[in-house]
Amino acid sequence: MRFIAEVTKTELETKRLMIYGSKEGSYLFGFNILKDSHSNWDEWYATVSDAKELCEERFGIEQADWKEIPDPMEFCQHDWINPVRTKGVNTLTPDYEKFEKFENGKWIEI
């Protein structure tokens, strides 16, 4: 499960947050822009609740501020809202300098 929230404290550099909960724990991603993109930083927490608690303390994000979004598609980046993956990762030949997004039913290099 994933959750996103906007940071409304204007004095902070972080503008948007995302939490990705997995079997291994929960990842908190921070973004300096509202537009869908890769994160600027990330942190690990044992649970989604732990990450949300920290976000309330540090960023003023309340429980009602979080919006649930779908989990990423297979091979896709966890910190992008829309499907984005490393080019070639699905064929086990990743090119870590190139990305592609899923748009209108096909993968397009970005």
N, CA, C and O atoms as CSV, one atom per row, in Angstrom:
chain,resi,resn,atom,element,x,y,z
A,1,MET,N,N,0.833,-1.181,0.000
A,1,MET,CA,C,0.000,0.000,0.000
A,1,MET,C,C,0.872,1.237,0.000
A,1,MET,O,O,1.964,1.251,0.570
A,2,ARG,N,N,0.370,2.280,-0.652
A,2,ARG,CA,C,1.097,3.551,-0.704
A,2,ARG,C,C,0.150,4.684,-0.334
A,2,ARG,O,O,-1.059,4.617,-0.555
A,3,PHE,N,N,0.745,5.722,0.234
A,3,PHE,CA,C,-0.004,6.908,0.636
A,3,PHE,C,C,0.793,8.136,0.219
A,3,PHE,O,O,2.023,8.123,0.252
A,4,ILE,N,N,0.085,9.208,-0.176
A,4,ILE,CA,C,0.738,10.477,-0.490
A,4,ILE,C,C,0.055,11.602,0.283
A,4,ILE,O,O,-1.121,11.513,0.636
A,5,ALA,N,N,0.817,12.654,0.536
A,5,ALA,CA,C,0.287,13.844,1.207
A,5,ALA,C,C,1.126,15.045,0.811
A,5,ALA,O,O,2.332,14.930,0.593
A,6,GLU,N,N,0.476,16.198,0.722
A,6,GLU,CA,C,1.181,17.450,0.462
A,6,GLU,C,C,1.594,18.072,1.780
A,6,GLU,O,O,0.853,18.015,2.761
A,7,VAL,N,N,2.772,18.666,1.803
A,7,VAL,CA,C,3.272,19.384,2.975
A,7,VAL,C,C,2.863,20.843,2.821
A,7,VAL,O,O,3.223,21.492,1.839
A,8,THR,N,N,2.121,21.352,3.777
A,8,THR,CA,C,1.621,22.731,3.665
A,8,THR,C,C,2.454,23.745,4.450
A,8,THR,O,O,2.235,24.950,4.324
A,9,LYS,N,N,3.390,23.280,5.246
A,9,LYS,CA,C,4.275,24.209,5.957
A,9,LYS,C,C,5.193,24.869,4.934
A,9,LYS,O,O,6.089,24.222,4.392
A,10,THR,N,N,4.975,26.136,4.675
A,10,THR,CA,C,5.686,26.827,3.596
A,10,THR,C,C,7.177,27.023,3.870
A,10,THR,O,O,7.949,27.242,2.937
A,11,GLU,N,N,7.581,26.948,5.110
A,11,GLU,CA,C,8.997,27.168,5.418
A,11,GLU,C,C,9.856,25.927,5.153
A,11,GLU,O,O,11.082,25.999,5.241
A,12,LEU,N,N,9.232,24.795,4.831
A,12,LEU,CA,C,9.964,23.564,4.592
A,12,LEU,C,C,10.291,23.383,3.115
A,12,LEU,O,O,9.523,23.790,2.243
A,13,GLU,N,N,11.431,22.772,2.846
A,13,GLU,CA,C,11.830,22.480,1.469
A,13,GLU,C,C,11.001,21.326,0.895
A,13,GLU,O,O,10.710,21.312,-0.301
A,14,THR,N,N,10.623,20.373,1.726
A,14,THR,CA,C,9.827,19.225,1.287
A,14,THR,C,C,8.399,19.673,1.012
A,14,THR,O,O,7.774,20.329,1.845
A,15,LYS,N,N,7.882,19.312,-0.172
A,15,LYS,CA,C,6.539,19.734,-0.596
A,15,LYS,C,C,5.534,18.579,-0.636
A,15,LYS,O,O,4.327,18.801,-0.539
A,16,ARG,N,N,6.034,17.340,-0.780
A,16,ARG,CA,C,5.147,16.186,-0.885
A,16,ARG,C,C,5.832,14.990,-0.244
A,16,ARG,O,O,7.057,14.875,-0.262
A,17,LEU,N,N,5.019,14.098,0.324
A,17,LEU,CA,C,5.528,12.881,0.957
A,17,LEU,C,C,4.803,11.671,0.393
A,17,LEU,O,O,3.645,11.757,-0.017
A,18,MET,N,N,5.496,10.552,0.380
A,18,MET,CA,C,4.888,9.289,-0.012
A,18,MET,C,C,5.382,8.208,0.944
A,18,MET,O,O,6.556,8.180,1.312
A,19,ILE,N,N,4.482,7.328,1.340
A,19,ILE,CA,C,4.844,6.168,2.154
A,19,ILE,C,C,4.520,4.923,1.352
A,19,ILE,O,O,3.418,4.781,0.822
A,20,TYR,N,N,5.489,4.023,1.266
A,20,TYR,CA,C,5.292,2.734,0.608
A,20,TYR,C,C,5.485,1.646,1.663
A,20,TYR,O,O,6.586,1.465,2.184
A,21,GLY,N,N,4.410,0.926,1.972
A,21,GLY,CA,C,4.474,-0.146,2.951
A,21,GLY,C,C,4.710,-1.479,2.267
A,21,GLY,O,O,4.005,-1.830,1.321
A,22,SER,N,N,5.711,-2.229,2.748
A,22,SER,CA,C,6.035,-3.534,2.172
A,22,SER,C,C,6.277,-4.537,3.294
A,22,SER,O,O,6.233,-4.184,4.472
A,23,LYS,N,N,6.532,-5.774,2.924
A,23,LYS,CA,C,6.834,-6.816,3.925
A,23,LYS,C,C,8.111,-6.496,4.696
A,23,LYS,O,O,8.259,-6.875,5.858
A,24,GLU,N,N,9.031,-5.792,4.035
A,24,GLU,CA,C,10.332,-5.466,4.644
A,24,GLU,C,C,10.274,-4.239,5.547
A,24,GLU,O,O,11.243,-3.943,6.246
A,25,GLY,N,N,9.167,-3.531,5.543
A,25,GLY,CA,C,9.035,-2.308,6.322
A,25,GLY,C,C,8.375,-1.236,5.488
A,25,GLY,O,O,7.755,-1.528,4.465
A,26,SER,N,N,8.504,-0.006,5.917
A,26,SER,CA,C,7.863,1.109,5.226
A,26,SER,C,C,8.895,2.160,4.853
A,26,SER,O,O,9.765,2.523,5.645
A,27,TYR,N,N,8.769,2.631,3.629
A,27,TYR,CA,C,9.685,3.628,3.103
A,27,TYR,C,C,8.958,4.966,3.003
A,27,TYR,O,O,7.860,5.053,2.452
A,28,LEU,N,N,9.579,5.989,3.537
A,28,LEU,CA,C,9.067,7.345,3.455
A,28,LEU,C,C,9.921,8.084,2.441
A,28,LEU,O,O,11.139,8.182,2.588
A,29,PHE,N,N,9.260,8.610,1.399
A,29,PHE,CA,C,9.942,9.362,0.356
A,29,PHE,C,C,9.559,10.832,0.476
A,29,PHE,O,O,8.395,11.156,0.712
A,30,GLY,N,N,10.533,11.718,0.313
A,30,GLY,CA,C,10.293,13.160,0.341
A,30,GLY,C,C,10.599,13.780,-1.006
A,30,GLY,O,O,11.569,13.409,-1.666
A,31,PHE,N,N,9.760,14.735,-1.416
A,31,PHE,CA,C,9.870,15.382,-2.723
A,31,PHE,C,C,9.897,16.895,-2.538
A,31,PHE,O,O,9.189,17.430,-1.685
A,32,ASN,N,N,10.705,17.581,-3.327
A,32,ASN,CA,C,10.790,19.043,-3.262
A,32,ASN,C,C,9.837,19.725,-4.232
A,32,ASN,O,O,9.782,20.953,-4.289
A,33,ILE,N,N,9.076,18.926,-5.004
A,33,ILE,CA,C,8.082,19.460,-5.935
A,33,ILE,C,C,6.803,18.631,-5.811
A,33,ILE,O,O,6.834,17.494,-5.341
A,34,LEU,N,N,5.682,19.210,-6.234
A,34,LEU,CA,C,4.407,18.486,-6.192
A,34,LEU,C,C,4.237,17.568,-7.395
A,34,LEU,O,O,3.544,16.554,-7.302
A,35,LYS,N,N,4.858,17.906,-8.519
A,35,LYS,CA,C,4.762,17.122,-9.753
A,35,LYS,C,C,5.326,15.717,-9.521
A,35,LYS,O,O,6.282,15.544,-8.765
A,36,ASP,N,N,4.730,14.720,-10.174
A,36,ASP,CA,C,5.210,13.341,-10.078
A,36,ASP,C,C,6.649,13.251,-10.567
A,36,ASP,O,O,6.954,13.653,-11.690
A,37,SER,N,N,7.528,12.728,-9.730
A,37,SER,CA,C,8.949,12.616,-10.055
A,37,SER,C,C,9.599,11.659,-9.062
A,37,SER,O,O,8.942,11.112,-8.177
A,38,HIS,N,N,10.913,11.470,-9.233
A,38,HIS,CA,C,11.652,10.666,-8.257
A,38,HIS,C,C,11.809,11.462,-6.962
A,38,HIS,O,O,11.751,12.691,-6.969
A,39,SER,N,N,12.006,10.760,-5.871
A,39,SER,CA,C,12.135,11.427,-4.571
A,39,SER,C,C,13.504,12.075,-4.417
A,39,SER,O,O,14.468,11.706,-5.088
A,40,ASN,N,N,13.562,13.053,-3.513
A,40,ASN,CA,C,14.825,13.700,-3.178
A,40,ASN,C,C,15.527,13.007,-2.015
A,40,ASN,O,O,16.744,13.106,-1.865
A,41,TRP,N,N,14.753,12.310,-1.201
A,41,TRP,CA,C,15.318,11.585,-0.066
A,41,TRP,C,C,14.359,10.467,0.344
A,41,TRP,O,O,13.184,10.472,-0.025
A,42,ASP,N,N,14.876,9.518,1.108
A,42,ASP,CA,C,14.014,8.461,1.643
A,42,ASP,C,C,14.525,8.017,3.007
A,42,ASP,O,O,15.700,8.184,3.336
A,43,GLU,N,N,13.620,7.451,3.786
A,43,GLU,CA,C,13.923,6.914,5.118
A,43,GLU,C,C,13.140,5.617,5.288
A,43,GLU,O,O,12.114,5.416,4.639
A,44,TRP,N,N,13.622,4.746,6.152
A,44,TRP,CA,C,12.966,3.463,6.401
A,44,TRP,C,C,12.366,3.451,7.805
A,44,TRP,O,O,12.968,3.952,8.754
A,45,TYR,N,N,11.175,2.872,7.920
A,45,TYR,CA,C,10.492,2.702,9.213
A,45,TYR,C,C,9.941,1.283,9.292
A,45,TYR,O,O,9.682,0.657,8.264
A,46,ALA,N,N,9.765,0.788,10.482
A,46,ALA,CA,C,9.272,-0.582,10.669
A,46,ALA,C,C,7.843,-0.736,10.157
A,46,ALA,O,O,7.500,-1.775,9.594
A,47,THR,N,N,7.002,0.288,10.345
A,47,THR,CA,C,5.597,0.201,9.948
A,47,THR,C,C,5.125,1.495,9.292
A,47,THR,O,O,5.758,2.542,9.424
A,48,VAL,N,N,4.011,1.403,8.589
A,48,VAL,CA,C,3.378,2.592,8.015
A,48,VAL,C,C,2.984,3.549,9.136
A,48,VAL,O,O,3.141,4.763,9.008
A,49,SER,N,N,2.473,2.998,10.232
A,49,SER,CA,C,2.072,3.838,11.375
A,49,SER,C,C,3.243,4.633,11.928
A,49,SER,O,O,3.092,5.805,12.272
A,50,ASP,N,N,4.415,4.002,12.017
A,50,ASP,CA,C,5.606,4.713,12.500
A,50,ASP,C,C,5.954,5.878,11.568
A,50,ASP,O,O,6.273,6.973,12.032
A,51,ALA,N,N,5.892,5.639,10.258
A,51,ALA,CA,C,6.209,6.690,9.291
A,51,ALA,C,C,5.191,7.824,9.376
A,51,ALA,O,O,5.562,8.997,9.336
A,52,LYS,N,N,3.913,7.478,9.491
A,52,LYS,CA,C,2.879,8.518,9.590
A,52,LYS,C,C,3.029,9.335,10.870
A,52,LYS,O,O,2.808,10.546,10.868
A,53,GLU,N,N,3.405,8.673,11.964
A,53,GLU,CA,C,3.601,9.379,13.233
A,53,GLU,C,C,4.725,10.406,13.102
A,53,GLU,O,O,4.588,11.542,13.557
A,54,LEU,N,N,5.832,10.007,12.481
A,54,LEU,CA,C,6.943,10.938,12.277
A,54,LEU,C,C,6.505,12.101,11.396
A,54,LEU,O,O,6.872,13.247,11.655
A,55,CYS,N,N,5.721,11.814,10.356
A,55,CYS,CA,C,5.267,12.875,9.439
A,55,CYS,C,C,4.357,13.875,10.143
A,55,CYS,O,O,4.357,15.061,9.813
A,56,GLU,N,N,3.593,13.400,11.099
A,56,GLU,CA,C,2.747,14.322,11.868
A,56,GLU,C,C,3.616,15.243,12.706
A,56,GLU,O,O,3.364,16.446,12.782
A,57,GLU,N,N,4.648,14.672,13.343
A,57,GLU,CA,C,5.531,15.466,14.200
A,57,GLU,C,C,6.385,16.453,13.391
A,57,GLU,O,O,6.474,17.631,13.735
A,58,ARG,N,N,7.004,15.967,12.325
A,58,ARG,CA,C,7.974,16.764,11.577
A,58,ARG,C,C,7.343,17.697,10.542
A,58,ARG,O,O,7.811,18.817,10.338
A,59,PHE,N,N,6.259,17.217,9.881
A,59,PHE,CA,C,5.701,17.969,8.762
A,59,PHE,C,C,4.272,18.460,8.987
A,59,PHE,O,O,3.730,19.175,8.144
A,60,GLY,N,N,3.655,18.090,10.110
A,60,GLY,CA,C,2.286,18.513,10.389
A,60,GLY,C,C,1.228,17.775,9.580
A,60,GLY,O,O,0.107,18.264,9.436
A,61,ILE,N,N,1.568,16.609,9.052
A,61,ILE,CA,C,0.629,15.815,8.249
A,61,ILE,C,C,-0.254,14.999,9.185
A,61,ILE,O,O,0.240,14.165,9.944
A,62,GLU,N,N,-1.540,15.239,9.128
A,62,GLU,CA,C,-2.477,14.499,9.972
A,62,GLU,C,C,-3.024,13.289,9.228
A,62,GLU,O,O,-2.916,13.202,8.005
A,63,GLN,N,N,-3.600,12.374,9.957
A,63,GLN,CA,C,-4.130,11.133,9.390
A,63,GLN,C,C,-5.047,11.404,8.194
A,63,GLN,O,O,-4.951,10.708,7.183
A,64,ALA,N,N,-5.919,12.385,8.287
A,64,ALA,CA,C,-6.882,12.690,7.221
A,64,ALA,C,C,-6.215,13.291,5.978
A,64,ALA,O,O,-6.835,13.343,4.916
A,65,ASP,N,N,-4.958,13.747,6.093
A,65,ASP,CA,C,-4.250,14.350,4.962
A,65,ASP,C,C,-3.728,13.312,3.970
A,65,ASP,O,O,-3.429,13.647,2.824
A,66,TRP,N,N,-3.617,12.063,4.400
A,66,TRP,CA,C,-3.061,11.014,3.554
A,66,TRP,C,C,-4.093,10.509,2.560
A,66,TRP,O,O,-5.254,10.288,2.908
A,67,LYS,N,N,-3.659,10.329,1.325
A,67,LYS,CA,C,-4.500,9.777,0.265
A,67,LYS,C,C,-3.869,8.453,-0.177
A,67,LYS,O,O,-2.687,8.410,-0.517
A,68,GLU,N,N,-4.658,7.374,-0.171
A,68,GLU,CA,C,-4.120,6.076,-0.600
A,68,GLU,C,C,-4.087,6.014,-2.121
A,68,GLU,O,O,-5.033,6.421,-2.794
A,69,ILE,N,N,-2.974,5.494,-2.653
A,69,ILE,CA,C,-2.826,5.306,-4.099
A,69,ILE,C,C,-2.418,3.854,-4.352
A,69,ILE,O,O,-1.933,3.183,-3.441
A,70,PRO,N,N,-2.608,3.362,-5.578
A,70,PRO,CA,C,-2.261,1.968,-5.866
A,70,PRO,C,C,-0.768,1.697,-5.721
A,70,PRO,O,O,0.061,2.594,-5.868
A,71,ASP,N,N,-0.446,0.437,-5.428
A,71,ASP,CA,C,0.952,0.012,-5.405
A,71,ASP,C,C,1.522,0.116,-6.819
A,71,ASP,O,O,0.768,0.106,-7.791
A,72,PRO,N,N,2.842,0.215,-6.941
A,72,PRO,CA,C,3.441,0.314,-8.271
A,72,PRO,C,C,3.285,-0.990,-9.052
A,72,PRO,O,O,3.187,-2.068,-8.465
A,73,MET,N,N,3.262,-0.879,-10.377
A,73,MET,CA,C,3.245,-2.059,-11.239
A,73,MET,C,C,4.568,-2.812,-11.074
A,73,MET,O,O,5.550,-2.254,-10.586
A,74,GLU,N,N,4.586,-4.064,-11.480
A,74,GLU,CA,C,5.800,-4.878,-11.402
A,74,GLU,C,C,6.958,-4.161,-12.102
A,74,GLU,O,O,6.788,-3.596,-13.182
A,75,PHE,N,N,8.124,-4.192,-11.479
A,75,PHE,CA,C,9.373,-3.586,-11.961
A,75,PHE,C,C,9.403,-2.053,-11.875
A,75,PHE,O,O,10.417,-1.445,-12.220
A,76,CYS,N,N,8.323,-1.426,-11.428
A,76,CYS,CA,C,8.273,0.036,-11.409
A,76,CYS,C,C,8.855,0.622,-10.131
A,76,CYS,O,O,8.931,-0.040,-9.096
A,77,GLN,N,N,9.260,1.878,-10.232
A,77,GLN,CA,C,9.808,2.617,-9.106
A,77,GLN,C,C,8.726,2.802,-8.046
A,77,GLN,O,O,7.572,3.076,-8.376
A,78,HIS,N,N,9.092,2.653,-6.786
A,78,HIS,CA,C,8.133,2.802,-5.699
A,78,HIS,C,C,7.819,4.256,-5.379
A,78,HIS,O,O,6.778,4.552,-4.793
A,79,ASP,N,N,8.716,5.170,-5.763
A,79,ASP,CA,C,8.538,6.570,-5.381
A,79,ASP,C,C,7.862,7.430,-6.444
A,79,ASP,O,O,7.691,8.630,-6.231
A,80,TRP,N,N,7.477,6.864,-7.565
A,80,TRP,CA,C,6.711,7.591,-8.577
A,80,TRP,C,C,5.243,7.232,-8.414
A,80,TRP,O,O,4.922,6.085,-8.105
A,81,ILE,N,N,4.339,8.200,-8.618
A,81,ILE,CA,C,2.906,7.921,-8.541
A,81,ILE,C,C,2.482,7.081,-9.746
A,81,ILE,O,O,1.829,6.049,-9.593
A,82,ASN,N,N,2.857,7.530,-10.938
A,82,ASN,CA,C,2.519,6.820,-12.175
A,82,ASN,C,C,3.588,5.774,-12.483
A,82,ASN,O,O,4.699,5.864,-11.960
A,83,PRO,N,N,3.276,4.786,-13.322
A,83,PRO,CA,C,4.242,3.723,-13.623
A,83,PRO,C,C,5.477,4.240,-14.353
A,83,PRO,O,O,5.389,4.718,-15.484
A,84,VAL,N,N,6.630,4.139,-13.692
A,84,VAL,CA,C,7.930,4.497,-14.250
A,84,VAL,C,C,8.903,3.408,-13.826
A,84,VAL,O,O,8.901,2.973,-12.675
A,85,ARG,N,N,9.738,2.972,-14.773
A,85,ARG,CA,C,10.722,1.930,-14.459
A,85,ARG,C,C,12.053,2.243,-15.127
A,85,ARG,O,O,12.124,3.031,-16.070
A,86,THR,N,N,13.099,1.613,-14.621
A,86,THR,CA,C,14.402,1.677,-15.252
A,86,THR,C,C,14.302,0.927,-16.579
A,86,THR,O,O,13.782,-0.188,-16.627
A,87,LYS,N,N,14.791,1.527,-17.638
A,87,LYS,CA,C,14.711,0.891,-18.945
A,87,LYS,C,C,15.461,-0.445,-18.923
A,87,LYS,O,O,16.611,-0.512,-18.490
A,88,GLY,N,N,14.805,-1.494,-19.389
A,88,GLY,CA,C,15.412,-2.812,-19.467
A,88,GLY,C,C,15.318,-3.647,-18.204
A,88,GLY,O,O,15.718,-4.811,-18.221
A,89,VAL,N,N,14.807,-3.103,-17.111
A,89,VAL,CA,C,14.749,-3.850,-15.856
A,89,VAL,C,C,13.864,-5.092,-15.988
A,89,VAL,O,O,14.110,-6.098,-15.323
A,90,ASN,N,N,12.851,-5.028,-16.829
A,90,ASN,CA,C,11.941,-6.155,-17.022
A,90,ASN,C,C,12.591,-7.314,-17.778
A,90,ASN,O,O,12.104,-8.442,-17.696
A,91,THR,N,N,13.681,-7.063,-18.512
A,91,THR,CA,C,14.381,-8.110,-19.256
A,91,THR,C,C,15.736,-8.453,-18.613
A,91,THR,O,O,16.570,-9.132,-19.214
A,92,LEU,N,N,15.932,-7.972,-17.388
A,92,LEU,CA,C,17.165,-8.192,-16.620
A,92,LEU,C,C,18.394,-7.589,-17.294
A,92,LEU,O,O,19.512,-8.065,-17.096
A,93,THR,N,N,18.183,-6.529,-18.098
A,93,THR,CA,C,19.278,-5.780,-18.719
A,93,THR,C,C,19.084,-4.292,-18.433
A,93,THR,O,O,18.941,-3.492,-19.358
A,94,PRO,N,N,19.080,-3.921,-17.147
A,94,PRO,CA,C,18.763,-2.531,-16.804
A,94,PRO,C,C,19.818,-1.536,-17.263
A,94,PRO,O,O,21.020,-1.786,-17.171
A,95,ASP,N,N,19.341,-0.410,-17.757
A,95,ASP,CA,C,20.183,0.736,-18.083
A,95,ASP,C,C,19.814,1.803,-17.059
A,95,ASP,O,O,18.840,2.534,-17.237
A,96,TYR,N,N,20.595,1.888,-15.991
A,96,TYR,CA,C,20.255,2.732,-14.851
A,96,TYR,C,C,20.269,4.229,-15.148
A,96,TYR,O,O,19.918,5.034,-14.285
A,97,GLU,N,N,20.668,4.605,-16.349
A,97,GLU,CA,C,20.663,6.017,-16.709
A,97,GLU,C,C,19.424,6.403,-17.516
A,97,GLU,O,O,19.247,7.571,-17.861
A,98,LYS,N,N,18.562,5.419,-17.819
A,98,LYS,CA,C,17.373,5.699,-18.622
A,98,LYS,C,C,16.127,5.172,-17.920
A,98,LYS,O,O,16.149,4.125,-17.274
A,99,PHE,N,N,15.047,5.923,-18.064
A,99,PHE,CA,C,13.763,5.531,-17.499
A,99,PHE,C,C,12.716,5.521,-18.595
A,99,PHE,O,O,12.875,6.154,-19.639
A,100,GLU,N,N,11.644,4.789,-18.337
A,100,GLU,CA,C,10.506,4.801,-19.240
A,100,GLU,C,C,9.231,4.803,-18.419
A,100,GLU,O,O,9.182,4.270,-17.311
A,101,LYS,N,N,8.183,5.425,-18.997
A,101,LYS,CA,C,6.905,5.502,-18.310
A,101,LYS,C,C,5.844,4.788,-19.143
A,101,LYS,O,O,5.938,4.703,-20.367
A,102,PHE,N,N,4.836,4.279,-18.445
A,102,PHE,CA,C,3.736,3.581,-19.092
A,102,PHE,C,C,2.643,4.580,-19.386
A,102,PHE,O,O,2.036,5.146,-18.477
A,103,GLU,N,N,2.397,4.794,-20.681
A,103,GLU,CA,C,1.426,5.807,-21.091
A,103,GLU,C,C,0.650,5.298,-22.303
A,103,GLU,O,O,1.239,4.837,-23.281
A,104,ASN,N,N,-0.682,5.387,-22.225
A,104,ASN,CA,C,-1.558,4.946,-23.322
A,104,ASN,C,C,-1.268,3.511,-23.754
A,104,ASN,O,O,-1.286,3.195,-24.943
A,105,GLY,N,N,-1.001,2.644,-22.773
A,105,GLY,CA,C,-0.831,1.221,-23.047
A,105,GLY,C,C,0.537,0.787,-23.525
A,105,GLY,O,O,0.718,-0.375,-23.889
A,106,LYS,N,N,1.528,1.707,-23.534
A,106,LYS,CA,C,2.868,1.295,-23.960
A,106,LYS,C,C,3.930,2.050,-23.162
A,106,LYS,O,O,3.661,3.093,-22.566
A,107,TRP,N,N,5.146,1.494,-23.167
A,107,TRP,CA,C,6.268,2.083,-22.456
A,107,TRP,C,C,6.985,3.074,-23.361
A,107,TRP,O,O,7.306,2.757,-24.506
A,108,ILE,N,N,7.239,4.297,-22.838
A,108,ILE,CA,C,7.849,5.387,-23.573
A,108,ILE,C,C,9.060,5.869,-22.788
A,108,ILE,O,O,8.958,6.133,-21.590
A,109,GLU,N,N,10.200,5.984,-23.452
A,109,GLU,CA,C,11.415,6.467,-22.788
A,109,GLU,C,C,11.249,7.923,-22.385
A,109,GLU,O,O,10.716,8.732,-23.144
A,110,ILE,N,N,11.713,8.251,-21.173
A,110,ILE,CA,C,11.677,9.642,-20.702
A,110,ILE,C,C,13.080,10.111,-20.381
A,110,ILE,O,O,13.269,11.255,-19.969
